[in-house]
Amino acid sequence: MSKPDEFANGRVHAEVAVADSRVCFITNANLTGYAMERNIKAGIIVSGGPIPRALDEHLRALVNIRGVSPYEPLALPIPDAPSLRLV
């Protein structure tokens, strides 16, 4: 799918999170620790119904057309955490 030139460098600015297509969080707050602790913003949690599934499908469609990239958390070591071994 090609984009018209006027949209070629567009950006998605969305503050949403979806869990298991069953629960979503939609807000106008930036989803950073600082913003969540220091700024007063509004948001809603939607549990069940068609909205979480529709939002999940929309976000996955954007990933499929390379409109956005999926979030992949960094695997950073936790300081002073005990080492775990699988036995």
PDB file of N, CA, C and O in Angstrom:
ATOM      1  N   MET A   1       0.852  -1.177   0.000  1.00  0.00           N
ATOM      2  CA  MET A   1       0.000   0.000   0.000  1.00  0.00           C
ATOM      3  C   MET A   1       0.892   1.232   0.000  1.00  0.00           C
ATOM      4  O   MET A   1       1.673   1.418   0.933  1.00  0.00           O
ATOM      5  N   SER A   2       0.800   2.059  -0.998  1.00  0.00           N
ATOM      6  CA  SER A   2       1.613   3.258  -1.056  1.00  0.00           C
ATOM      7  C   SER A   2       0.826   4.438  -0.500  1.00  0.00           C
ATOM      8  O   SER A   2      -0.394   4.526  -0.639  1.00  0.00           O
ATOM      9  N   LYS A   3       1.566   5.334   0.131  1.00  0.00           N
ATOM     10  CA  LYS A   3       0.950   6.523   0.715  1.00  0.00           C
ATOM     11  C   LYS A   3       1.147   7.706  -0.221  1.00  0.00           C
ATOM     12  O   LYS A   3       2.197   7.820  -0.854  1.00  0.00           O
ATOM     13  N   PRO A   4       0.158   8.587  -0.319  1.00  0.00           N
ATOM     14  CA  PRO A   4       0.370   9.815  -1.085  1.00  0.00           C
ATOM     15  C   PRO A   4       1.521  10.612  -0.459  1.00  0.00           C
ATOM     16  O   PRO A   4       1.746  10.536   0.749  1.00  0.00           O
ATOM     17  N   ASP A   5       2.234  11.362  -1.270  1.00  0.00           N
ATOM     18  CA  ASP A   5       3.380  12.118  -0.791  1.00  0.00           C
ATOM     19  C   ASP A   5       3.054  13.000   0.409  1.00  0.00           C
ATOM     20  O   ASP A   5       3.889  13.170   1.298  1.00  0.00           O
ATOM     21  N   GLU A   6       1.859  13.558   0.443  1.00  0.00           N
ATOM     22  CA  GLU A   6       1.523  14.456   1.548  1.00  0.00           C
ATOM     23  C   GLU A   6       1.488  13.742   2.898  1.00  0.00           C
ATOM     24  O   GLU A   6       1.553  14.399   3.937  1.00  0.00           O
ATOM     25  N   PHE A   7       1.385  12.393   2.906  1.00  0.00           N
ATOM     26  CA  PHE A   7       1.356  11.640   4.150  1.00  0.00           C
ATOM     27  C   PHE A   7       2.620  10.808   4.366  1.00  0.00           C
ATOM     28  O   PHE A   7       2.699  10.046   5.329  1.00  0.00           O
ATOM     29  N   ALA A   8       3.592  10.944   3.495  1.00  0.00           N
ATOM     30  CA  ALA A   8       4.776  10.086   3.523  1.00  0.00           C
ATOM     31  C   ALA A   8       5.535  10.139   4.842  1.00  0.00           C
ATOM     32  O   ALA A   8       6.053   9.113   5.282  1.00  0.00           O
ATOM     33  N   ASN A   9       5.616  11.274   5.475  1.00  0.00           N
ATOM     34  CA  ASN A   9       6.370  11.389   6.728  1.00  0.00           C
ATOM     35  C   ASN A   9       5.464  11.613   7.929  1.00  0.00           C
ATOM     36  O   ASN A   9       5.876  12.226   8.915  1.00  0.00           O
ATOM     37  N   GLY A  10       4.243  11.124   7.853  1.00  0.00           N
ATOM     38  CA  GLY A  10       3.303  11.285   8.957  1.00  0.00           C
ATOM     39  C   GLY A  10       3.717  10.493  10.182  1.00  0.00           C
ATOM     40  O   GLY A  10       4.511   9.557  10.088  1.00  0.00           O
ATOM     41  N   ARG A  11       3.188  10.863  11.311  1.00  0.00           N
ATOM     42  CA  ARG A  11       3.482  10.189  12.576  1.00  0.00           C
ATOM     43  C   ARG A  11       2.170   9.843  13.265  1.00  0.00           C
ATOM     44  O   ARG A  11       1.172  10.551  13.125  1.00  0.00           O
ATOM     45  N   VAL A  12       2.187   8.746  14.011  1.00  0.00           N
ATOM     46  CA  VAL A  12       1.041   8.380  14.831  1.00  0.00           C
ATOM     47  C   VAL A  12       1.318   8.888  16.237  1.00  0.00           C
ATOM     48  O   VAL A  12       2.367   8.606  16.816  1.00  0.00           O
ATOM     49  N   HIS A  13       0.382   9.626  16.768  1.00  0.00           N
ATOM     50  CA  HIS A  13       0.511  10.108  18.142  1.00  0.00           C
ATOM     51  C   HIS A  13      -0.698   9.594  18.902  1.00  0.00           C
ATOM     52  O   HIS A  13      -1.764  10.208  18.883  1.00  0.00           O
ATOM     53  N   ALA A  14      -0.522   8.468  19.568  1.00  0.00           N
ATOM     54  CA  ALA A  14      -1.635   7.841  20.273  1.00  0.00           C
ATOM     55  C   ALA A  14      -1.153   7.352  21.626  1.00  0.00           C
ATOM     56  O   ALA A  14      -0.071   6.776  21.744  1.00  0.00           O
ATOM     57  N   GLU A  15      -1.951   7.581  22.626  1.00  0.00           N
ATOM     58  CA  GLU A  15      -1.646   7.083  23.961  1.00  0.00           C
ATOM     59  C   GLU A  15      -2.676   6.016  24.301  1.00  0.00           C
ATOM     60  O   GLU A  15      -3.695   6.287  24.936  1.00  0.00           O
ATOM     61  N   VAL A  16      -2.387   4.812  23.866  1.00  0.00           N
ATOM     62  CA  VAL A  16      -3.299   3.692  24.090  1.00  0.00           C
ATOM     63  C   VAL A  16      -2.489   2.458  24.458  1.00  0.00           C
ATOM     64  O   VAL A  16      -1.326   2.322  24.080  1.00  0.00           O
ATOM     65  N   ALA A  17      -3.116   1.577  25.188  1.00  0.00           N
ATOM     66  CA  ALA A  17      -2.535   0.269  25.498  1.00  0.00           C
ATOM     67  C   ALA A  17      -3.666  -0.741  25.441  1.00  0.00           C
ATOM     68  O   ALA A  17      -4.777  -0.469  25.896  1.00  0.00           O
ATOM     69  N   VAL A  18      -3.378  -1.909  24.878  1.00  0.00           N
ATOM     70  CA  VAL A  18      -4.374  -2.967  24.762  1.00  0.00           C
ATOM     71  C   VAL A  18      -3.790  -4.236  25.372  1.00  0.00           C
ATOM     72  O   VAL A  18      -2.633  -4.572  25.120  1.00  0.00           O
ATOM     73  N   ALA A  19      -4.581  -4.936  26.165  1.00  0.00           N
ATOM     74  CA  ALA A  19      -4.155  -6.201  26.762  1.00  0.00           C
ATOM     75  C   ALA A  19      -5.109  -7.308  26.347  1.00  0.00           C
ATOM     76  O   ALA A  19      -6.300  -7.264  26.654  1.00  0.00           O
ATOM     77  N   ASP A  20      -4.577  -8.294  25.650  1.00  0.00           N
ATOM     78  CA  ASP A  20      -5.339  -9.497  25.274  1.00  0.00           C
ATOM     79  C   ASP A  20      -6.630  -9.207  24.512  1.00  0.00           C
ATOM     80  O   ASP A  20      -7.572  -9.995  24.585  1.00  0.00           O
ATOM     81  N   SER A  21      -6.690  -8.113  23.796  1.00  0.00           N
ATOM     82  CA  SER A  21      -7.887  -7.726  23.026  1.00  0.00           C
ATOM     83  C   SER A  21      -9.136  -7.605  23.896  1.00  0.00           C
ATOM     84  O   SER A  21     -10.247  -7.525  23.374  1.00  0.00           O
ATOM     85  N   ARG A  22      -8.964  -7.591  25.207  1.00  0.00           N
ATOM     86  CA  ARG A  22     -10.122  -7.537  26.113  1.00  0.00           C
ATOM     87  C   ARG A  22     -10.179  -6.283  26.967  1.00  0.00           C
ATOM     88  O   ARG A  22     -11.244  -5.900  27.451  1.00  0.00           O
ATOM     89  N   VAL A  23      -9.028  -5.642  27.152  1.00  0.00           N
ATOM     90  CA  VAL A  23      -8.964  -4.441  27.993  1.00  0.00           C
ATOM     91  C   VAL A  23      -8.086  -3.431  27.277  1.00  0.00           C
ATOM     92  O   VAL A  23      -7.040  -3.782  26.731  1.00  0.00           O
ATOM     93  N   CYS A  24      -8.517  -2.169  27.282  1.00  0.00           N
ATOM     94  CA  CYS A  24      -7.663  -1.128  26.721  1.00  0.00           C
ATOM     95  C   CYS A  24      -7.690   0.100  27.614  1.00  0.00           C
ATOM     96  O   CYS A  24      -8.642   0.343  28.356  1.00  0.00           O
ATOM     97  N   PHE A  25      -6.616   0.862  27.517  1.00  0.00           N
ATOM     98  CA  PHE A  25      -6.471   2.122  28.237  1.00  0.00           C
ATOM     99  C   PHE A  25      -6.272   3.191  27.186  1.00  0.00           C
ATOM    100  O   PHE A  25      -5.334   3.125  26.391  1.00  0.00           O
ATOM    101  N   ILE A  26      -7.152   4.174  27.182  1.00  0.00           N
ATOM    102  CA  ILE A  26      -7.105   5.268  26.222  1.00  0.00           C
ATOM    103  C   ILE A  26      -6.980   6.557  27.026  1.00  0.00           C
ATOM    104  O   ILE A  26      -7.784   6.812  27.922  1.00  0.00           O
ATOM    105  N   THR A  27      -5.974   7.369  26.708  1.00  0.00           N
ATOM    106  CA  THR A  27      -5.717   8.561  27.502  1.00  0.00           C
ATOM    107  C   THR A  27      -5.142   9.667  26.635  1.00  0.00           C
ATOM    108  O   THR A  27      -4.727   9.430  25.500  1.00  0.00           O
ATOM    109  N   ASN A  28      -5.122  10.856  27.168  1.00  0.00           N
ATOM    110  CA  ASN A  28      -4.421  11.939  26.494  1.00  0.00           C
ATOM    111  C   ASN A  28      -3.082  12.204  27.172  1.00  0.00           C
ATOM    112  O   ASN A  28      -2.364  13.132  26.801  1.00  0.00           O
ATOM    113  N   ALA A  29      -2.755  11.390  28.158  1.00  0.00           N
ATOM    114  CA  ALA A  29      -1.477  11.534  28.858  1.00  0.00           C
ATOM    115  C   ALA A  29      -0.381  10.789  28.113  1.00  0.00           C
ATOM    116  O   ALA A  29      -0.619   9.718  27.555  1.00  0.00           O
ATOM    117  N   ASN A  30       0.814  11.353  28.106  1.00  0.00           N
ATOM    118  CA  ASN A  30       1.951  10.607  27.588  1.00  0.00           C
ATOM    119  C   ASN A  30       2.212   9.451  28.545  1.00  0.00           C
ATOM    120  O   ASN A  30       2.166   9.630  29.762  1.00  0.00           O
ATOM    121  N   LEU A  31       2.481   8.280  28.010  1.00  0.00           N
ATOM    122  CA  LEU A  31       2.642   7.097  28.856  1.00  0.00           C
ATOM    123  C   LEU A  31       4.097   6.942  29.297  1.00  0.00           C
ATOM    124  O   LEU A  31       4.763   5.956  28.983  1.00  0.00           O
ATOM    125  N   THR A  32       4.566   7.954  30.039  1.00  0.00           N
ATOM    126  CA  THR A  32       5.892   7.902  30.650  1.00  0.00           C
ATOM    127  C   THR A  32       5.694   8.014  32.155  1.00  0.00           C
ATOM    128  O   THR A  32       4.686   8.551  32.615  1.00  0.00           O
ATOM    129  N   GLY A  33       6.642   7.516  32.908  1.00  0.00           N
ATOM    130  CA  GLY A  33       6.542   7.599  34.362  1.00  0.00           C
ATOM    131  C   GLY A  33       6.389   9.032  34.836  1.00  0.00           C
ATOM    132  O   GLY A  33       5.544   9.325  35.681  1.00  0.00           O
ATOM    133  N   TYR A  34       7.202   9.921  34.296  1.00  0.00           N
ATOM    134  CA  TYR A  34       7.148  11.325  34.697  1.00  0.00           C
ATOM    135  C   TYR A  34       5.771  11.920  34.418  1.00  0.00           C
ATOM    136  O   TYR A  34       5.183  12.569  35.283  1.00  0.00           O
ATOM    137  N   ALA A  35       5.265  11.697  33.216  1.00  0.00           N
ATOM    138  CA  ALA A  35       3.972  12.269  32.839  1.00  0.00           C
ATOM    139  C   ALA A  35       2.843  11.692  33.681  1.00  0.00           C
ATOM    140  O   ALA A  35       1.930  12.415  34.081  1.00  0.00           O
ATOM    141  N   MET A  36       2.903  10.390  33.951  1.00  0.00           N
ATOM    142  CA  MET A  36       1.825   9.756  34.711  1.00  0.00           C
ATOM    143  C   MET A  36       1.822  10.201  36.174  1.00  0.00           C
ATOM    144  O   MET A  36       0.766  10.219  36.808  1.00  0.00           O
ATOM    145  N   GLU A  37       2.988  10.559  36.717  1.00  0.00           N
ATOM    146  CA  GLU A  37       3.077  10.968  38.117  1.00  0.00           C
ATOM    147  C   GLU A  37       2.916  12.465  38.317  1.00  0.00           C
ATOM    148  O   GLU A  37       2.429  12.889  39.365  1.00  0.00           O
ATOM    149  N   ARG A  38       3.311  13.279  37.344  1.00  0.00           N
ATOM    150  CA  ARG A  38       3.374  14.725  37.536  1.00  0.00           C
ATOM    151  C   ARG A  38       2.288  15.517  36.837  1.00  0.00           C
ATOM    152  O   ARG A  38       1.985  16.637  37.250  1.00  0.00           O
ATOM    153  N   ASN A  39       1.703  14.976  35.803  1.00  0.00           N
ATOM    154  CA  ASN A  39       0.712  15.723  35.038  1.00  0.00           C
ATOM    155  C   ASN A  39      -0.690  15.203  35.327  1.00  0.00           C
ATOM    156  O   ASN A  39      -0.889  14.010  35.553  1.00  0.00           O
ATOM    157  N   ILE A  40      -1.638  16.097  35.316  1.00  0.00           N
ATOM    158  CA  ILE A  40      -3.029  15.705  35.506  1.00  0.00           C
ATOM    159  C   ILE A  40      -3.664  15.577  34.128  1.00  0.00           C
ATOM    160  O   ILE A  40      -3.809  16.561  33.404  1.00  0.00           O
ATOM    161  N   LYS A  41      -4.032  14.374  33.784  1.00  0.00           N
ATOM    162  CA  LYS A  41      -4.637  14.093  32.492  1.00  0.00           C
ATOM    163  C   LYS A  41      -5.830  13.178  32.703  1.00  0.00           C
ATOM    164  O   LYS A  41      -6.059  12.680  33.806  1.00  0.00           O
ATOM    165  N   ALA A  42      -6.577  12.965  31.649  1.00  0.00           N
ATOM    166  CA  ALA A  42      -7.753  12.098  31.722  1.00  0.00           C
ATOM    167  C   ALA A  42      -7.508  10.830  30.923  1.00  0.00           C
ATOM    168  O   ALA A  42      -6.723  10.820  29.975  1.00  0.00           O
ATOM    169  N   GLY A  43      -8.187   9.762  31.314  1.00  0.00           N
ATOM    170  CA  GLY A  43      -8.086   8.515  30.576  1.00  0.00           C
ATOM    171  C   GLY A  43      -9.210   7.583  31.000  1.00  0.00           C
ATOM    172  O   GLY A  43      -9.845   7.779  32.036  1.00  0.00           O
ATOM    173  N   ILE A  44      -9.439   6.580  30.189  1.00  0.00           N
ATOM    174  CA  ILE A  44     -10.459   5.594  30.542  1.00  0.00           C
ATOM    175  C   ILE A  44      -9.897   4.196  30.316  1.00  0.00           C
ATOM    176  O   ILE A  44      -9.053   3.978  29.446  1.00  0.00           O
ATOM    177  N   ILE A  45     -10.379   3.269  31.111  1.00  0.00           N
ATOM    178  CA  ILE A  45     -10.095   1.855  30.913  1.00  0.00           C
ATOM    179  C   ILE A  45     -11.385   1.225  30.421  1.00  0.00           C
ATOM    180  O   ILE A  45     -12.438   1.371  31.041  1.00  0.00           O
ATOM    181  N   VAL A  46     -11.291   0.526  29.306  1.00  0.00           N
ATOM    182  CA  VAL A  46     -12.452  -0.159  28.746  1.00  0.00           C
ATOM    183  C   VAL A  46     -12.197  -1.656  28.892  1.00  0.00           C
ATOM    184  O   VAL A  46     -11.223  -2.185  28.357  1.00  0.00           O
ATOM    185  N   SER A  47     -13.077  -2.325  29.615  1.00  0.00           N
ATOM    186  CA  SER A  47     -12.935  -3.754  29.851  1.00  0.00           C
ATOM    187  C   SER A  47     -14.100  -4.484  29.193  1.00  0.00           C
ATOM    188  O   SER A  47     -15.259  -4.267  29.546  1.00  0.00           O
ATOM    189  N   GLY A  48     -13.781  -5.347  28.237  1.00  0.00           N
ATOM    190  CA  GLY A  48     -14.810  -6.100  27.538  1.00  0.00           C
ATOM    191  C   GLY A  48     -15.453  -5.291  26.430  1.00  0.00           C
ATOM    192  O   GLY A  48     -15.148  -4.114  26.237  1.00  0.00           O
ATOM    193  N   GLY A  49     -16.346  -5.941  25.709  1.00  0.00           N
ATOM    194  CA  GLY A  49     -17.050  -5.278  24.619  1.00  0.00           C
ATOM    195  C   GLY A  49     -16.198  -5.173  23.371  1.00  0.00           C
ATOM    196  O   GLY A  49     -15.091  -5.710  23.322  1.00  0.00           O
ATOM    197  N   PRO A  50     -16.711  -4.479  22.357  1.00  0.00           N
ATOM    198  CA  PRO A  50     -16.031  -4.441  21.056  1.00  0.00           C
ATOM    199  C   PRO A  50     -14.856  -3.468  20.960  1.00  0.00           C
ATOM    200  O   PRO A  50     -14.030  -3.614  20.059  1.00  0.00           O
ATOM    201  N   ILE A  51     -14.752  -2.496  21.841  1.00  0.00           N
ATOM    202  CA  ILE A  51     -13.733  -1.455  21.679  1.00  0.00           C
ATOM    203  C   ILE A  51     -12.310  -1.990  21.835  1.00  0.00           C
ATOM    204  O   ILE A  51     -11.479  -1.702  20.974  1.00  0.00           O
ATOM    205  N   PRO A  52     -11.978  -2.753  22.884  1.00  0.00           N
ATOM    206  CA  PRO A  52     -10.595  -3.253  22.978  1.00  0.00           C
ATOM    207  C   PRO A  52     -10.195  -4.107  21.771  1.00  0.00           C
ATOM    208  O   PRO A  52      -9.082  -3.965  21.264  1.00  0.00           O
ATOM    209  N   ARG A  53     -11.071  -4.978  21.309  1.00  0.00           N
ATOM    210  CA  ARG A  53     -10.751  -5.833  20.156  1.00  0.00           C
ATOM    211  C   ARG A  53     -10.570  -4.979  18.893  1.00  0.00           C
ATOM    212  O   ARG A  53      -9.636  -5.207  18.124  1.00  0.00           O
ATOM    213  N   ALA A  54     -11.449  -4.008  18.678  1.00  0.00           N
ATOM    214  CA  ALA A  54     -11.338  -3.148  17.490  1.00  0.00           C
ATOM    215  C   ALA A  54     -10.041  -2.336  17.528  1.00  0.00           C
ATOM    216  O   ALA A  54      -9.377  -2.179  16.503  1.00  0.00           O
ATOM    217  N   LEU A  55      -9.683  -1.824  18.695  1.00  0.00           N
ATOM    218  CA  LEU A  55      -8.445  -1.059  18.823  1.00  0.00           C
ATOM    219  C   LEU A  55      -7.239  -1.955  18.575  1.00  0.00           C
ATOM    220  O   LEU A  55      -6.298  -1.550  17.892  1.00  0.00           O
ATOM    221  N   ASP A  56      -7.256  -3.163  19.122  1.00  0.00           N
ATOM    222  CA  ASP A  56      -6.170  -4.110  18.895  1.00  0.00           C
ATOM    223  C   ASP A  56      -6.035  -4.428  17.406  1.00  0.00           C
ATOM    224  O   ASP A  56      -4.925  -4.439  16.873  1.00  0.00           O
ATOM    225  N   GLU A  57      -7.138  -4.681  16.743  1.00  0.00           N
ATOM    226  CA  GLU A  57      -7.108  -4.979  15.308  1.00  0.00           C
ATOM    227  C   GLU A  57      -6.585  -3.788  14.506  1.00  0.00           C
ATOM    228  O   GLU A  57      -5.832  -3.965  13.548  1.00  0.00           O
ATOM    229  N   HIS A  58      -6.978  -2.589  14.890  1.00  0.00           N
ATOM    230  CA  HIS A  58      -6.510  -1.382  14.196  1.00  0.00           C
ATOM    231  C   HIS A  58      -4.999  -1.213  14.357  1.00  0.00           C
ATOM    232  O   HIS A  58      -4.295  -0.941  13.384  1.00  0.00           O
ATOM    233  N   LEU A  59      -4.502  -1.375  15.586  1.00  0.00           N
ATOM    234  CA  LEU A  59      -3.067  -1.228  15.817  1.00  0.00           C
ATOM    235  C   LEU A  59      -2.279  -2.296  15.066  1.00  0.00           C
ATOM    236  O   LEU A  59      -1.220  -2.006  14.509  1.00  0.00           O
ATOM    237  N   ARG A  60      -2.786  -3.529  15.045  1.00  0.00           N
ATOM    238  CA  ARG A  60      -2.100  -4.602  14.310  1.00  0.00           C
ATOM    239  C   ARG A  60      -2.103  -4.316  12.801  1.00  0.00           C
ATOM    240  O   ARG A  60      -1.127  -4.615  12.113  1.00  0.00           O
ATOM    241  N   ALA A  61      -3.192  -3.741  12.291  1.00  0.00           N
ATOM    242  CA  ALA A  61      -3.240  -3.384  10.872  1.00  0.00           C
ATOM    243  C   ALA A  61      -2.199  -2.315  10.555  1.00  0.00           C
ATOM    244  O   ALA A  61      -1.557  -2.369   9.507  1.00  0.00           O
ATOM    245  N   LEU A  62      -2.028  -1.347  11.448  1.00  0.00           N
ATOM    246  CA  LEU A  62      -1.001  -0.321  11.242  1.00  0.00           C
ATOM    247  C   LEU A  62       0.397  -0.932  11.225  1.00  0.00           C
ATOM    248  O   LEU A  62       1.250  -0.515  10.441  1.00  0.00           O
ATOM    249  N   VAL A  63       0.632  -1.921  12.089  1.00  0.00           N
ATOM    250  CA  VAL A  63       1.924  -2.608  12.094  1.00  0.00           C
ATOM    251  C   VAL A  63       2.107  -3.361  10.777  1.00  0.00           C
ATOM    252  O   VAL A  63       3.190  -3.327  10.193  1.00  0.00           O
ATOM    253  N   ASN A  64       1.068  -4.034  10.308  1.00  0.00           N
ATOM    254  CA  ASN A  64       1.163  -4.823   9.075  1.00  0.00           C
ATOM    255  C   ASN A  64       1.472  -3.982   7.843  1.00  0.00           C
ATOM    256  O   ASN A  64       2.175  -4.441   6.943  1.00  0.00           O
ATOM    257  N   ILE A  65       0.959  -2.768   7.793  1.00  0.00           N
ATOM    258  CA  ILE A  65       1.271  -1.902   6.646  1.00  0.00           C
ATOM    259  C   ILE A  65       2.500  -1.033   6.919  1.00  0.00           C
ATOM    260  O   ILE A  65       2.827  -0.129   6.150  1.00  0.00           O
ATOM    261  N   ARG A  66       3.163  -1.329   8.020  1.00  0.00           N
ATOM    262  CA  ARG A  66       4.361  -0.604   8.447  1.00  0.00           C
ATOM    263  C   ARG A  66       4.063   0.866   8.727  1.00  0.00           C
ATOM    264  O   ARG A  66       4.922   1.729   8.549  1.00  0.00           O
ATOM    265  N   GLY A  67       2.858   1.135   9.161  1.00  0.00           N
ATOM    266  CA  GLY A  67       2.490   2.487   9.566  1.00  0.00           C
ATOM    267  C   GLY A  67       3.058   2.841  10.926  1.00  0.00           C
ATOM    268  O   GLY A  67       3.324   4.007  11.216  1.00  0.00           O
ATOM    269  N   VAL A  68       3.243   1.823  11.758  1.00  0.00           N
ATOM    270  CA  VAL A  68       3.861   1.980  13.075  1.00  0.00           C
ATOM    271  C   VAL A  68       4.714   0.747  13.329  1.00  0.00           C
ATOM    272  O   VAL A  68       4.597  -0.263  12.634  1.00  0.00           O
ATOM    273  N   SER A  69       5.569   0.845  14.331  1.00  0.00           N
ATOM    274  CA  SER A  69       6.378  -0.300  14.751  1.00  0.00           C
ATOM    275  C   SER A  69       5.890  -0.761  16.110  1.00  0.00           C
ATOM    276  O   SER A  69       5.547   0.068  16.954  1.00  0.00           O
ATOM    277  N   PRO A  70       5.851  -2.076  16.343  1.00  0.00           N
ATOM    278  CA  PRO A  70       5.420  -2.558  17.652  1.00  0.00           C
ATOM    279  C   PRO A  70       6.440  -2.204  18.721  1.00  0.00           C
ATOM    280  O   PRO A  70       7.637  -2.124  18.446  1.00  0.00           O
ATOM    281  N   TYR A  71       5.969  -1.997  19.919  1.00  0.00           N
ATOM    282  CA  TYR A  71       6.838  -1.698  21.054  1.00  0.00           C
ATOM    283  C   TYR A  71       7.497  -2.983  21.513  1.00  0.00           C
ATOM    284  O   TYR A  71       6.826  -3.985  21.757  1.00  0.00           O
ATOM    285  N   GLU A  72       8.802  -2.947  21.628  1.00  0.00           N
ATOM    286  CA  GLU A  72       9.539  -4.101  22.137  1.00  0.00           C
ATOM    287  C   GLU A  72      10.371  -3.621  23.315  1.00  0.00           C
ATOM    288  O   GLU A  72      11.359  -2.911  23.130  1.00  0.00           O
ATOM    289  N   PRO A  73       9.973  -4.012  24.542  1.00  0.00           N
ATOM    290  CA  PRO A  73      10.709  -3.543  25.720  1.00  0.00           C
ATOM    291  C   PRO A  73      12.153  -4.033  25.698  1.00  0.00           C
ATOM    292  O   PRO A  73      12.452  -5.125  25.216  1.00  0.00           O
ATOM    293  N   LEU A  74      13.028  -3.207  26.228  1.00  0.00           N
ATOM    294  CA  LEU A  74      14.432  -3.567  26.317  1.00  0.00           C
ATOM    295  C   LEU A  74      14.625  -4.565  27.447  1.00  0.00           C
ATOM    296  O   LEU A  74      13.990  -4.453  28.495  1.00  0.00           O
ATOM    297  N   ALA A  75      15.479  -5.518  27.241  1.00  0.00           N
ATOM    298  CA  ALA A  75      15.804  -6.477  28.294  1.00  0.00           C
ATOM    299  C   ALA A  75      17.018  -5.929  29.041  1.00  0.00           C
ATOM    300  O   ALA A  75      18.159  -6.242  28.700  1.00  0.00           O
ATOM    301  N   LEU A  76      16.768  -5.121  30.046  1.00  0.00           N
ATOM    302  CA  LEU A  76      17.847  -4.510  30.814  1.00  0.00           C
ATOM    303  C   LEU A  76      18.024  -5.258  32.131  1.00  0.00           C
ATOM    304  O   LEU A  76      17.040  -5.670  32.745  1.00  0.00           O
ATOM    305  N   PRO A  77      19.265  -5.438  32.569  1.00  0.00           N
ATOM    306  CA  PRO A  77      19.470  -6.086  33.874  1.00  0.00           C
ATOM    307  C   PRO A  77      18.960  -5.183  34.986  1.00  0.00           C
ATOM    308  O   PRO A  77      19.054  -3.959  34.901  1.00  0.00           O
ATOM    309  N   ILE A  78      18.426  -5.795  36.016  1.00  0.00           N
ATOM    310  CA  ILE A  78      17.956  -5.040  37.182  1.00  0.00           C
ATOM    311  C   ILE A  78      19.073  -5.031  38.206  1.00  0.00           C
ATOM    312  O   ILE A  78      19.502  -6.096  38.650  1.00  0.00           O
ATOM    313  N   PRO A  79      19.566  -3.838  38.600  1.00  0.00           N
ATOM    314  CA  PRO A  79      20.666  -3.770  39.561  1.00  0.00           C
ATOM    315  C   PRO A  79      20.291  -4.446  40.885  1.00  0.00           C
ATOM    316  O   PRO A  79      19.164  -4.322  41.366  1.00  0.00           O
ATOM    317  N   ASP A  80      21.239  -5.144  41.446  1.00  0.00           N
ATOM    318  CA  ASP A  80      21.083  -5.812  42.744  1.00  0.00           C
ATOM    319  C   ASP A  80      19.976  -6.867  42.749  1.00  0.00           C
ATOM    320  O   ASP A  80      19.495  -7.248  43.816  1.00  0.00           O
ATOM    321  N   ALA A  81      19.573  -7.335  41.592  1.00  0.00           N
ATOM    322  CA  ALA A  81      18.571  -8.405  41.547  1.00  0.00           C
ATOM    323  C   ALA A  81      19.283  -9.748  41.676  1.00  0.00           C
ATOM    324  O   ALA A  81      20.354  -9.943  41.101  1.00  0.00           O
ATOM    325  N   PRO A  82      18.696 -10.668  42.424  1.00  0.00           N
ATOM    326  CA  PRO A  82      19.335 -11.985  42.544  1.00  0.00           C
ATOM    327  C   PRO A  82      19.307 -12.699  41.190  1.00  0.00           C
ATOM    328  O   PRO A  82      18.373 -12.536  40.404  1.00  0.00           O
ATOM    329  N   SER A  83      20.329 -13.476  40.943  1.00  0.00           N
ATOM    330  CA  SER A  83      20.373 -14.257  39.707  1.00  0.00           C
ATOM    331  C   SER A  83      19.404 -15.424  39.814  1.00  0.00           C
ATOM    332  O   SER A  83      19.267 -16.032  40.875  1.00  0.00           O
ATOM    333  N   LEU A  84      18.737 -15.732  38.717  1.00  0.00           N
ATOM    334  CA  LEU A  84      17.818 -16.849  38.692  1.00  0.00           C
ATOM    335  C   LEU A  84      18.396 -17.931  37.789  1.00  0.00           C
ATOM    336  O   LEU A  84      18.980 -17.641  36.745  1.00  0.00           O
ATOM    337  N   ARG A  85      18.229 -19.161  38.198  1.00  0.00           N
ATOM    338  CA  ARG A  85      18.680 -20.286  37.388  1.00  0.00           C
ATOM    339  C   ARG A  85      17.525 -21.245  37.218  1.00  0.00           C
ATOM    340  O   ARG A  85      16.796 -21.525  38.170  1.00  0.00           O
ATOM    341  N   LEU A  86      17.356 -21.741  36.029  1.00  0.00           N
ATOM    342  CA  LEU A  86      16.357 -22.786  35.784  1.00  0.00           C
ATOM    343  C   LEU A  86      17.028 -24.126  36.050  1.00  0.00           C
ATOM    344  O   LEU A  86      18.129 -24.391  35.565  1.00  0.00           O
ATOM    345  N   VAL A  87      16.364 -24.953  36.813  1.00  0.00           N
ATOM    346  CA  VAL A  87      16.922 -26.267  37.155  1.00  0.00           C
ATOM    347  C   VAL A  87      16.120 -27.344  36.456  1.00  0.00           C
ATOM    348  O   VAL A  87      16.417 -28.529  36.605  1.00  0.00           O
TER     349      VAL A  87
END
